[in-house]
């Protein structure tokens, strides 16, 4: 019988030029890794991706204002990192995690999975499983309404690192109060 390997959760968050994978682009990506109990966190790559000025200028005004205020718009303009280079960096990081444990990718939504499929397919296919946090939220809302309503989210940030940290906090809450 084979010994069971540890599992790591690889949280990924992306900031986008808009919500549609067919048209919009990934501006920034951040990874955080935790053990299965969320006791040990490791910050992974945080990458602002080079985006053509024309695409940035044509973004929705509200989103453009948000990314200007957070500094992400300038970070993307100043970046020399291509989408392909970012994808390779992320795959390399995940593969290092996989050397020591199984890797389960955690995204916030099915839309995030769609962006990965379209723009970073090597990332999607280098992990064993994908957990979609919005699905866990919905199941908790339906089956565990009290626990669901007791979760207090800290404000989601404007950069990918802020969101990734919040997803770790939310998953920790569900593990401790629902999946006990």
MODELLER restraints for C-alpha pairs under 7 A, 6 or more apart:
rsr = mdl.restraints
at = mdl.atoms
rsr.add(forms.Gaussian(group=physical.xy_distance, feature=features.Distance(at['CA:5:A'], at['CA:101:A']), mean=5.74, stdev=0.5))
rsr.add(forms.Gaussian(group=physical.xy_distance, feature=features.Distance(at['CA:5:A'], at['CA:102:A']), mean=6.50, stdev=0.5))
rsr.add(forms.Gaussian(group=physical.xy_distance, feature=features.Distance(at['CA:6:A'], at['CA:101:A']), mean=4.94, stdev=0.5))
rsr.add(forms.Gaussian(group=physical.xy_distance, feature=features.Distance(at['CA:6:A'], at['CA:102:A']), mean=6.17, stdev=0.5))
rsr.add(forms.Gaussian(group=physical.xy_distance, feature=features.Distance(at['CA:7:A'], at['CA:35:A']), mean=6.42, stdev=0.5))
rsr.add(forms.Gaussian(group=physical.xy_distance, feature=features.Distance(at['CA:7:A'], at['CA:36:A']), mean=5.70, stdev=0.5))
rsr.add(forms.Gaussian(group=physical.xy_distance, feature=features.Distance(at['CA:7:A'], at['CA:101:A']), mean=5.28, stdev=0.5))
rsr.add(forms.Gaussian(group=physical.xy_distance, feature=features.Distance(at['CA:7:A'], at['CA:102:A']), mean=4.63, stdev=0.5))
rsr.add(forms.Gaussian(group=physical.xy_distance, feature=features.Distance(at['CA:7:A'], at['CA:103:A']), mean=5.92, stdev=0.5))
rsr.add(forms.Gaussian(group=physical.xy_distance, feature=features.Distance(at['CA:8:A'], at['CA:33:A']), mean=6.57, stdev=0.5))
rsr.add(forms.Gaussian(group=physical.xy_distance, feature=features.Distance(at['CA:8:A'], at['CA:34:A']), mean=5.61, stdev=0.5))
rsr.add(forms.Gaussian(group=physical.xy_distance, feature=features.Distance(at['CA:8:A'], at['CA:35:A']), mean=4.61, stdev=0.5))
rsr.add(forms.Gaussian(group=physical.xy_distance, feature=features.Distance(at['CA:8:A'], at['CA:36:A']), mean=5.58, stdev=0.5))
rsr.add(forms.Gaussian(group=physical.xy_distance, feature=features.Distance(at['CA:8:A'], at['CA:101:A']), mean=6.18, stdev=0.5))
rsr.add(forms.Gaussian(group=physical.xy_distance, feature=features.Distance(at['CA:8:A'], at['CA:102:A']), mean=6.00, stdev=0.5))
rsr.add(forms.Gaussian(group=physical.xy_distance, feature=features.Distance(at['CA:8:A'], at['CA:103:A']), mean=5.00, stdev=0.5))
rsr.add(forms.Gaussian(group=physical.xy_distance, feature=features.Distance(at['CA:8:A'], at['CA:104:A']), mean=6.20, stdev=0.5))
rsr.add(forms.Gaussian(group=physical.xy_distance, feature=features.Distance(at['CA:9:A'], at['CA:33:A']), mean=5.58, stdev=0.5))
rsr.add(forms.Gaussian(group=physical.xy_distance, feature=features.Distance(at['CA:9:A'], at['CA:34:A']), mean=5.27, stdev=0.5))
rsr.add(forms.Gaussian(group=physical.xy_distance, feature=features.Distance(at['CA:9:A'], at['CA:35:A']), mean=6.21, stdev=0.5))
rsr.add(forms.Gaussian(group=physical.xy_distance, feature=features.Distance(at['CA:9:A'], at['CA:36:A']), mean=6.42, stdev=0.5))
rsr.add(forms.Gaussian(group=physical.xy_distance, feature=features.Distance(at['CA:9:A'], at['CA:103:A']), mean=5.91, stdev=0.5))
rsr.add(forms.Gaussian(group=physical.xy_distance, feature=features.Distance(at['CA:9:A'], at['CA:104:A']), mean=4.93, stdev=0.5))
rsr.add(forms.Gaussian(group=physical.xy_distance, feature=features.Distance(at['CA:9:A'], at['CA:105:A']), mean=5.89, stdev=0.5))
rsr.add(forms.Gaussian(group=physical.xy_distance, feature=features.Distance(at['CA:9:A'], at['CA:106:A']), mean=6.55, stdev=0.5))
rsr.add(forms.Gaussian(group=physical.xy_distance, feature=features.Distance(at['CA:10:A'], at['CA:31:A']), mean=6.53, stdev=0.5))
rsr.add(forms.Gaussian(group=physical.xy_distance, feature=features.Distance(at['CA:10:A'], at['CA:32:A']), mean=5.80, stdev=0.5))
rsr.add(forms.Gaussian(group=physical.xy_distance, feature=features.Distance(at['CA:10:A'], at['CA:33:A']), mean=4.51, stdev=0.5))
rsr.add(forms.Gaussian(group=physical.xy_distance, feature=features.Distance(at['CA:10:A'], at['CA:34:A']), mean=6.69, stdev=0.5))
rsr.add(forms.Gaussian(group=physical.xy_distance, feature=features.Distance(at['CA:10:A'], at['CA:103:A']), mean=6.46, stdev=0.5))
rsr.add(forms.Gaussian(group=physical.xy_distance, feature=features.Distance(at['CA:10:A'], at['CA:104:A']), mean=5.92, stdev=0.5))
rsr.add(forms.Gaussian(group=physical.xy_distance, feature=features.Distance(at['CA:10:A'], at['CA:105:A']), mean=4.70, stdev=0.5))
rsr.add(forms.Gaussian(group=physical.xy_distance, feature=features.Distance(at['CA:10:A'], at['CA:106:A']), mean=5.86, stdev=0.5))
rsr.add(forms.Gaussian(group=physical.xy_distance, feature=features.Distance(at['CA:11:A'], at['CA:31:A']), mean=5.42, stdev=0.5))
rsr.add(forms.Gaussian(group=physical.xy_distance, feature=features.Distance(at['CA:11:A'], at['CA:32:A']), mean=5.09, stdev=0.5))
rsr.add(forms.Gaussian(group=physical.xy_distance, feature=features.Distance(at['CA:11:A'], at['CA:33:A']), mean=6.07, stdev=0.5))
rsr.add(forms.Gaussian(group=physical.xy_distance, feature=features.Distance(at['CA:11:A'], at['CA:105:A']), mean=5.93, stdev=0.5))
rsr.add(forms.Gaussian(group=physical.xy_distance, feature=features.Distance(at['CA:11:A'], at['CA:106:A']), mean=4.65, stdev=0.5))
rsr.add(forms.Gaussian(group=physical.xy_distance, feature=features.Distance(at['CA:11:A'], at['CA:107:A']), mean=6.23, stdev=0.5))
rsr.add(forms.Gaussian(group=physical.xy_distance, feature=features.Distance(at['CA:11:A'], at['CA:164:A']), mean=6.15, stdev=0.5))
rsr.add(forms.Gaussian(group=physical.xy_distance, feature=features.Distance(at['CA:12:A'], at['CA:29:A']), mean=7.00, stdev=0.5))
rsr.add(forms.Gaussian(group=physical.xy_distance, feature=features.Distance(at['CA:12:A'], at['CA:30:A']), mean=5.71, stdev=0.5))
rsr.add(forms.Gaussian(group=physical.xy_distance, feature=features.Distance(at['CA:12:A'], at['CA:31:A']), mean=4.61, stdev=0.5))
rsr.add(forms.Gaussian(group=physical.xy_distance, feature=features.Distance(at['CA:12:A'], at['CA:32:A']), mean=6.72, stdev=0.5))
rsr.add(forms.Gaussian(group=physical.xy_distance, feature=features.Distance(at['CA:12:A'], at['CA:106:A']), mean=6.20, stdev=0.5))
rsr.add(forms.Gaussian(group=physical.xy_distance, feature=features.Distance(at['CA:12:A'], at['CA:107:A']), mean=5.62, stdev=0.5))
rsr.add(forms.Gaussian(group=physical.xy_distance, feature=features.Distance(at['CA:12:A'], at['CA:164:A']), mean=6.38, stdev=0.5))
rsr.add(forms.Gaussian(group=physical.xy_distance, feature=features.Distance(at['CA:13:A'], at['CA:29:A']), mean=5.68, stdev=0.5))
rsr.add(forms.Gaussian(group=physical.xy_distance, feature=features.Distance(at['CA:13:A'], at['CA:30:A']), mean=5.46, stdev=0.5))
rsr.add(forms.Gaussian(group=physical.xy_distance, feature=features.Distance(at['CA:13:A'], at['CA:31:A']), mean=6.68, stdev=0.5))
rsr.add(forms.Gaussian(group=physical.xy_distance, feature=features.Distance(at['CA:13:A'], at['CA:107:A']), mean=6.58, stdev=0.5))
rsr.add(forms.Gaussian(group=physical.xy_distance, feature=features.Distance(at['CA:13:A'], at['CA:160:A']), mean=5.26, stdev=0.5))
rsr.add(forms.Gaussian(group=physical.xy_distance, feature=features.Distance(at['CA:13:A'], at['CA:163:A']), mean=6.56, stdev=0.5))
rsr.add(forms.Gaussian(group=physical.xy_distance, feature=features.Distance(at['CA:13:A'], at['CA:164:A']), mean=5.66, stdev=0.5))
rsr.add(forms.Gaussian(group=physical.xy_distance, feature=features.Distance(at['CA:14:A'], at['CA:26:A']), mean=6.49, stdev=0.5))
rsr.add(forms.Gaussian(group=physical.xy_distance, feature=features.Distance(at['CA:14:A'], at['CA:28:A']), mean=5.39, stdev=0.5))
rsr.add(forms.Gaussian(group=physical.xy_distance, feature=features.Distance(at['CA:14:A'], at['CA:29:A']), mean=4.39, stdev=0.5))
rsr.add(forms.Gaussian(group=physical.xy_distance, feature=features.Distance(at['CA:14:A'], at['CA:30:A']), mean=6.54, stdev=0.5))
rsr.add(forms.Gaussian(group=physical.xy_distance, feature=features.Distance(at['CA:14:A'], at['CA:160:A']), mean=5.58, stdev=0.5))
rsr.add(forms.Gaussian(group=physical.xy_distance, feature=features.Distance(at['CA:15:A'], at['CA:26:A']), mean=6.11, stdev=0.5))
rsr.add(forms.Gaussian(group=physical.xy_distance, feature=features.Distance(at['CA:15:A'], at['CA:27:A']), mean=5.44, stdev=0.5))
rsr.add(forms.Gaussian(group=physical.xy_distance, feature=features.Distance(at['CA:15:A'], at['CA:28:A']), mean=5.03, stdev=0.5))
rsr.add(forms.Gaussian(group=physical.xy_distance, feature=features.Distance(at['CA:15:A'], at['CA:29:A']), mean=6.53, stdev=0.5))
rsr.add(forms.Gaussian(group=physical.xy_distance, feature=features.Distance(at['CA:15:A'], at['CA:159:A']), mean=6.81, stdev=0.5))
rsr.add(forms.Gaussian(group=physical.xy_distance, feature=features.Distance(at['CA:15:A'], at['CA:160:A']), mean=5.97, stdev=0.5))
rsr.add(forms.Gaussian(group=physical.xy_distance, feature=features.Distance(at['CA:16:A'], at['CA:24:A']), mean=6.85, stdev=0.5))
rsr.add(forms.Gaussian(group=physical.xy_distance, feature=features.Distance(at['CA:16:A'], at['CA:25:A']), mean=5.65, stdev=0.5))
rsr.add(forms.Gaussian(group=physical.xy_distance, feature=features.Distance(at['CA:16:A'], at['CA:26:A']), mean=4.61, stdev=0.5))
rsr.add(forms.Gaussian(group=physical.xy_distance, feature=features.Distance(at['CA:16:A'], at['CA:27:A']), mean=5.16, stdev=0.5))
rsr.add(forms.Gaussian(group=physical.xy_distance, feature=features.Distance(at['CA:17:A'], at['CA:24:A']), mean=5.39, stdev=0.5))
rsr.add(forms.Gaussian(group=physical.xy_distance, feature=features.Distance(at['CA:17:A'], at['CA:25:A']), mean=5.38, stdev=0.5))
rsr.add(forms.Gaussian(group=physical.xy_distance, feature=features.Distance(at['CA:17:A'], at['CA:26:A']), mean=6.54, stdev=0.5))
rsr.add(forms.Gaussian(group=physical.xy_distance, feature=features.Distance(at['CA:17:A'], at['CA:27:A']), mean=6.49, stdev=0.5))
rsr.add(forms.Gaussian(group=physical.xy_distance, feature=features.Distance(at['CA:17:A'], at['CA:59:A']), mean=6.17, stdev=0.5))
rsr.add(forms.Gaussian(group=physical.xy_distance, feature=features.Distance(at['CA:18:A'], at['CA:24:A']), mean=5.23, stdev=0.5))
rsr.add(forms.Gaussian(group=physical.xy_distance, feature=features.Distance(at['CA:21:A'], at['CA:114:A']), mean=6.31, stdev=0.5))
rsr.add(forms.Gaussian(group=physical.xy_distance, feature=features.Distance(at['CA:21:A'], at['CA:115:A']), mean=5.18, stdev=0.5))
rsr.add(forms.Gaussian(group=physical.xy_distance, feature=features.Distance(at['CA:21:A'], at['CA:118:A']), mean=6.89, stdev=0.5))
rsr.add(forms.Gaussian(group=physical.xy_distance, feature=features.Distance(at['CA:27:A'], at['CA:48:A']), mean=5.98, stdev=0.5))
rsr.add(forms.Gaussian(group=physical.xy_distance, feature=features.Distance(at['CA:27:A'], at['CA:49:A']), mean=5.23, stdev=0.5))
rsr.add(forms.Gaussian(group=physical.xy_distance, feature=features.Distance(at['CA:27:A'], at['CA:51:A']), mean=6.80, stdev=0.5))
rsr.add(forms.Gaussian(group=physical.xy_distance, feature=features.Distance(at['CA:27:A'], at['CA:76:A']), mean=6.53, stdev=0.5))
rsr.add(forms.Gaussian(group=physical.xy_distance, feature=features.Distance(at['CA:28:A'], at['CA:47:A']), mean=5.48, stdev=0.5))
rsr.add(forms.Gaussian(group=physical.xy_distance, feature=features.Distance(at['CA:28:A'], at['CA:48:A']), mean=4.38, stdev=0.5))
rsr.add(forms.Gaussian(group=physical.xy_distance, feature=features.Distance(at['CA:28:A'], at['CA:49:A']), mean=5.68, stdev=0.5))
rsr.add(forms.Gaussian(group=physical.xy_distance, feature=features.Distance(at['CA:28:A'], at['CA:160:A']), mean=6.71, stdev=0.5))
rsr.add(forms.Gaussian(group=physical.xy_distance, feature=features.Distance(at['CA:29:A'], at['CA:46:A']), mean=5.83, stdev=0.5))
rsr.add(forms.Gaussian(group=physical.xy_distance, feature=features.Distance(at['CA:29:A'], at['CA:47:A']), mean=5.35, stdev=0.5))
rsr.add(forms.Gaussian(group=physical.xy_distance, feature=features.Distance(at['CA:29:A'], at['CA:48:A']), mean=6.73, stdev=0.5))
rsr.add(forms.Gaussian(group=physical.xy_distance, feature=features.Distance(at['CA:29:A'], at['CA:160:A']), mean=6.11, stdev=0.5))
rsr.add(forms.Gaussian(group=physical.xy_distance, feature=features.Distance(at['CA:30:A'], at['CA:44:A']), mean=6.75, stdev=0.5))
rsr.add(forms.Gaussian(group=physical.xy_distance, feature=features.Distance(at['CA:30:A'], at['CA:45:A']), mean=5.64, stdev=0.5))
rsr.add(forms.Gaussian(group=physical.xy_distance, feature=features.Distance(at['CA:30:A'], at['CA:46:A']), mean=4.29, stdev=0.5))
rsr.add(forms.Gaussian(group=physical.xy_distance, feature=features.Distance(at['CA:30:A'], at['CA:47:A']), mean=6.35, stdev=0.5))
rsr.add(forms.Gaussian(group=physical.xy_distance, feature=features.Distance(at['CA:30:A'], at['CA:160:A']), mean=5.51, stdev=0.5))
rsr.add(forms.Gaussian(group=physical.xy_distance, feature=features.Distance(at['CA:30:A'], at['CA:161:A']), mean=5.74, stdev=0.5))
rsr.add(forms.Gaussian(group=physical.xy_distance, feature=features.Distance(at['CA:31:A'], at['CA:43:A']), mean=6.46, stdev=0.5))
rsr.add(forms.Gaussian(group=physical.xy_distance, feature=features.Distance(at['CA:31:A'], at['CA:44:A']), mean=4.70, stdev=0.5))
rsr.add(forms.Gaussian(group=physical.xy_distance, feature=features.Distance(at['CA:31:A'], at['CA:45:A']), mean=5.69, stdev=0.5))
rsr.add(forms.Gaussian(group=physical.xy_distance, feature=features.Distance(at['CA:31:A'], at['CA:46:A']), mean=6.64, stdev=0.5))
rsr.add(forms.Gaussian(group=physical.xy_distance, feature=features.Distance(at['CA:32:A'], at['CA:41:A']), mean=6.88, stdev=0.5))
rsr.add(forms.Gaussian(group=physical.xy_distance, feature=features.Distance(at['CA:32:A'], at['CA:42:A']), mean=5.71, stdev=0.5))
rsr.add(forms.Gaussian(group=physical.xy_distance, feature=features.Distance(at['CA:32:A'], at['CA:43:A']), mean=4.61, stdev=0.5))
rsr.add(forms.Gaussian(group=physical.xy_distance, feature=features.Distance(at['CA:32:A'], at['CA:44:A']), mean=5.10, stdev=0.5))
rsr.add(forms.Gaussian(group=physical.xy_distance, feature=features.Distance(at['CA:32:A'], at['CA:164:A']), mean=6.58, stdev=0.5))
rsr.add(forms.Gaussian(group=physical.xy_distance, feature=features.Distance(at['CA:33:A'], at['CA:41:A']), mean=5.62, stdev=0.5))
rsr.add(forms.Gaussian(group=physical.xy_distance, feature=features.Distance(at['CA:33:A'], at['CA:42:A']), mean=5.05, stdev=0.5))
rsr.add(forms.Gaussian(group=physical.xy_distance, feature=features.Distance(at['CA:33:A'], at['CA:43:A']), mean=6.40, stdev=0.5))
rsr.add(forms.Gaussian(group=physical.xy_distance, feature=features.Distance(at['CA:33:A'], at['CA:44:A']), mean=6.85, stdev=0.5))
rsr.add(forms.Gaussian(group=physical.xy_distance, feature=features.Distance(at['CA:34:A'], at['CA:40:A']), mean=5.45, stdev=0.5))
rsr.add(forms.Gaussian(group=physical.xy_distance, feature=features.Distance(at['CA:34:A'], at['CA:41:A']), mean=4.56, stdev=0.5))
rsr.add(forms.Gaussian(group=physical.xy_distance, feature=features.Distance(at['CA:34:A'], at['CA:42:A']), mean=6.36, stdev=0.5))
rsr.add(forms.Gaussian(group=physical.xy_distance, feature=features.Distance(at['CA:38:A'], at['CA:172:A']), mean=6.38, stdev=0.5))
rsr.add(forms.Gaussian(group=physical.xy_distance, feature=features.Distance(at['CA:45:A'], at['CA:90:A']), mean=6.80, stdev=0.5))
rsr.add(forms.Gaussian(group=physical.xy_distance, feature=features.Distance(at['CA:47:A'], at['CA:86:A']), mean=6.75, stdev=0.5))
rsr.add(forms.Gaussian(group=physical.xy_distance, feature=features.Distance(at['CA:48:A'], at['CA:75:A']), mean=6.06, stdev=0.5))
rsr.add(forms.Gaussian(group=physical.xy_distance, feature=features.Distance(at['CA:48:A'], at['CA:76:A']), mean=5.44, stdev=0.5))
rsr.add(forms.Gaussian(group=physical.xy_distance, feature=features.Distance(at['CA:48:A'], at['CA:79:A']), mean=6.35, stdev=0.5))
rsr.add(forms.Gaussian(group=physical.xy_distance, feature=features.Distance(at['CA:49:A'], at['CA:76:A']), mean=5.36, stdev=0.5))
rsr.add(forms.Gaussian(group=physical.xy_distance, feature=features.Distance(at['CA:49:A'], at['CA:79:A']), mean=5.98, stdev=0.5))
rsr.add(forms.Gaussian(group=physical.xy_distance, feature=features.Distance(at['CA:49:A'], at['CA:81:A']), mean=5.24, stdev=0.5))
rsr.add(forms.Gaussian(group=physical.xy_distance, feature=features.Distance(at['CA:49:A'], at['CA:82:A']), mean=5.80, stdev=0.5))
rsr.add(forms.Gaussian(group=physical.xy_distance, feature=features.Distance(at['CA:49:A'], at['CA:83:A']), mean=6.13, stdev=0.5))
rsr.add(forms.Gaussian(group=physical.xy_distance, feature=features.Distance(at['CA:50:A'], at['CA:76:A']), mean=4.78, stdev=0.5))
rsr.add(forms.Gaussian(group=physical.xy_distance, feature=features.Distance(at['CA:50:A'], at['CA:77:A']), mean=5.97, stdev=0.5))
rsr.add(forms.Gaussian(group=physical.xy_distance, feature=features.Distance(at['CA:50:A'], at['CA:79:A']), mean=4.89, stdev=0.5))
rsr.add(forms.Gaussian(group=physical.xy_distance, feature=features.Distance(at['CA:50:A'], at['CA:80:A']), mean=5.75, stdev=0.5))
rsr.add(forms.Gaussian(group=physical.xy_distance, feature=features.Distance(at['CA:50:A'], at['CA:81:A']), mean=5.54, stdev=0.5))
rsr.add(forms.Gaussian(group=physical.xy_distance, feature=features.Distance(at['CA:50:A'], at['CA:82:A']), mean=5.67, stdev=0.5))
rsr.add(forms.Gaussian(group=physical.xy_distance, feature=features.Distance(at['CA:51:A'], at['CA:76:A']), mean=5.71, stdev=0.5))
rsr.add(forms.Gaussian(group=physical.xy_distance, feature=features.Distance(at['CA:51:A'], at['CA:77:A']), mean=6.30, stdev=0.5))
rsr.add(forms.Gaussian(group=physical.xy_distance, feature=features.Distance(at['CA:53:A'], at['CA:77:A']), mean=6.81, stdev=0.5))
rsr.add(forms.Gaussian(group=physical.xy_distance, feature=features.Distance(at['CA:66:A'], at['CA:158:A']), mean=6.96, stdev=0.5))
rsr.add(forms.Gaussian(group=physical.xy_distance, feature=features.Distance(at['CA:67:A'], at['CA:73:A']), mean=5.27, stdev=0.5))
rsr.add(forms.Gaussian(group=physical.xy_distance, feature=features.Distance(at['CA:68:A'], at['CA:74:A']), mean=6.98, stdev=0.5))
rsr.add(forms.Gaussian(group=physical.xy_distance, feature=features.Distance(at['CA:70:A'], at['CA:158:A']), mean=6.03, stdev=0.5))
rsr.add(forms.Gaussian(group=physical.xy_distance, feature=features.Distance(at['CA:70:A'], at['CA:159:A']), mean=6.91, stdev=0.5))
rsr.add(forms.Gaussian(group=physical.xy_distance, feature=features.Distance(at['CA:87:A'], at['CA:120:A']), mean=5.74, stdev=0.5))
rsr.add(forms.Gaussian(group=physical.xy_distance, feature=features.Distance(at['CA:87:A'], at['CA:123:A']), mean=6.67, stdev=0.5))
rsr.add(forms.Gaussian(group=physical.xy_distance, feature=features.Distance(at['CA:90:A'], at['CA:123:A']), mean=6.87, stdev=0.5))
rsr.add(forms.Gaussian(group=physical.xy_distance, feature=features.Distance(at['CA:91:A'], at['CA:122:A']), mean=6.82, stdev=0.5))
rsr.add(forms.Gaussian(group=physical.xy_distance, feature=features.Distance(at['CA:91:A'], at['CA:123:A']), mean=5.54, stdev=0.5))
rsr.add(forms.Gaussian(group=physical.xy_distance, feature=features.Distance(at['CA:91:A'], at['CA:126:A']), mean=6.89, stdev=0.5))
rsr.add(forms.Gaussian(group=physical.xy_distance, feature=features.Distance(at['CA:97:A'], at['CA:103:A']), mean=6.76, stdev=0.5))
rsr.add(forms.Gaussian(group=physical.xy_distance, feature=features.Distance(at['CA:103:A'], at['CA:127:A']), mean=5.63, stdev=0.5))
rsr.add(forms.Gaussian(group=physical.xy_distance, feature=features.Distance(at['CA:103:A'], at['CA:128:A']), mean=6.20, stdev=0.5))
rsr.add(forms.Gaussian(group=physical.xy_distance, feature=features.Distance(at['CA:104:A'], at['CA:127:A']), mean=6.01, stdev=0.5))
rsr.add(forms.Gaussian(group=physical.xy_distance, feature=features.Distance(at['CA:104:A'], at['CA:128:A']), mean=5.91, stdev=0.5))
rsr.add(forms.Gaussian(group=physical.xy_distance, feature=features.Distance(at['CA:104:A'], at['CA:129:A']), mean=4.95, stdev=0.5))
rsr.add(forms.Gaussian(group=physical.xy_distance, feature=features.Distance(at['CA:104:A'], at['CA:130:A']), mean=5.72, stdev=0.5))
rsr.add(forms.Gaussian(group=physical.xy_distance, feature=features.Distance(at['CA:105:A'], at['CA:127:A']), mean=6.41, stdev=0.5))
rsr.add(forms.Gaussian(group=physical.xy_distance, feature=features.Distance(at['CA:105:A'], at['CA:129:A']), mean=6.23, stdev=0.5))
rsr.add(forms.Gaussian(group=physical.xy_distance, feature=features.Distance(at['CA:105:A'], at['CA:130:A']), mean=4.69, stdev=0.5))
rsr.add(forms.Gaussian(group=physical.xy_distance, feature=features.Distance(at['CA:105:A'], at['CA:131:A']), mean=6.13, stdev=0.5))
rsr.add(forms.Gaussian(group=physical.xy_distance, feature=features.Distance(at['CA:106:A'], at['CA:130:A']), mean=5.76, stdev=0.5))
rsr.add(forms.Gaussian(group=physical.xy_distance, feature=features.Distance(at['CA:106:A'], at['CA:131:A']), mean=4.73, stdev=0.5))
rsr.add(forms.Gaussian(group=physical.xy_distance, feature=features.Distance(at['CA:106:A'], at['CA:132:A']), mean=5.91, stdev=0.5))
rsr.add(forms.Gaussian(group=physical.xy_distance, feature=features.Distance(at['CA:106:A'], at['CA:133:A']), mean=6.81, stdev=0.5))
rsr.add(forms.Gaussian(group=physical.xy_distance, feature=features.Distance(at['CA:107:A'], at['CA:131:A']), mean=6.39, stdev=0.5))
rsr.add(forms.Gaussian(group=physical.xy_distance, feature=features.Distance(at['CA:107:A'], at['CA:132:A']), mean=5.13, stdev=0.5))
rsr.add(forms.Gaussian(group=physical.xy_distance, feature=features.Distance(at['CA:107:A'], at['CA:133:A']), mean=6.10, stdev=0.5))
rsr.add(forms.Gaussian(group=physical.xy_distance, feature=features.Distance(at['CA:108:A'], at['CA:132:A']), mean=5.62, stdev=0.5))
rsr.add(forms.Gaussian(group=physical.xy_distance, feature=features.Distance(at['CA:108:A'], at['CA:133:A']), mean=4.79, stdev=0.5))
rsr.add(forms.Gaussian(group=physical.xy_distance, feature=features.Distance(at['CA:108:A'], at['CA:134:A']), mean=5.80, stdev=0.5))
rsr.add(forms.Gaussian(group=physical.xy_distance, feature=features.Distance(at['CA:109:A'], at['CA:132:A']), mean=5.43, stdev=0.5))
rsr.add(forms.Gaussian(group=physical.xy_distance, feature=features.Distance(at['CA:109:A'], at['CA:133:A']), mean=6.24, stdev=0.5))
rsr.add(forms.Gaussian(group=physical.xy_distance, feature=features.Distance(at['CA:109:A'], at['CA:134:A']), mean=5.38, stdev=0.5))
rsr.add(forms.Gaussian(group=physical.xy_distance, feature=features.Distance(at['CA:110:A'], at['CA:132:A']), mean=6.49, stdev=0.5))
rsr.add(forms.Gaussian(group=physical.xy_distance, feature=features.Distance(at['CA:116:A'], at['CA:123:A']), mean=6.94, stdev=0.5))
rsr.add(forms.Gaussian(group=physical.xy_distance, feature=features.Distance(at['CA:116:A'], at['CA:124:A']), mean=6.12, stdev=0.5))
rsr.add(forms.Gaussian(group=physical.xy_distance, feature=features.Distance(at['CA:117:A'], at['CA:124:A']), mean=6.46, stdev=0.5))
rsr.add(forms.Gaussian(group=physical.xy_distance, feature=features.Distance(at['CA:140:A'], at['CA:148:A']), mean=5.61, stdev=0.5))
rsr.add(forms.Gaussian(group=physical.xy_distance, feature=features.Distance(at['CA:141:A'], at['CA:148:A']), mean=5.32, stdev=0.5))
rsr.add(forms.Gaussian(group=physical.xy_distance, feature=features.Distance(at['CA:147:A'], at['CA:177:A']), mean=6.67, stdev=0.5))
rsr.add(forms.Gaussian(group=physical.xy_distance, feature=features.Distance(at['CA:147:A'], at['CA:178:A']), mean=6.85, stdev=0.5))
rsr.add(forms.Gaussian(group=physical.xy_distance, feature=features.Distance(at['CA:154:A'], at['CA:166:A']), mean=6.87, stdev=0.5))
rsr.add(forms.Gaussian(group=physical.xy_distance, feature=features.Distance(at['CA:156:A'], at['CA:162:A']), mean=6.54, stdev=0.5))
rsr.add(forms.Gaussian(group=physical.xy_distance, feature=features.Distance(at['CA:156:A'], at['CA:163:A']), mean=5.57, stdev=0.5))
rsr.add(forms.Gaussian(group=physical.xy_distance, feature=features.Distance(at['CA:156:A'], at['CA:166:A']), mean=6.82, stdev=0.5))
rsr.add(forms.Gaussian(group=physical.xy_distance, feature=features.Distance(at['CA:157:A'], at['CA:163:A']), mean=5.75, stdev=0.5))
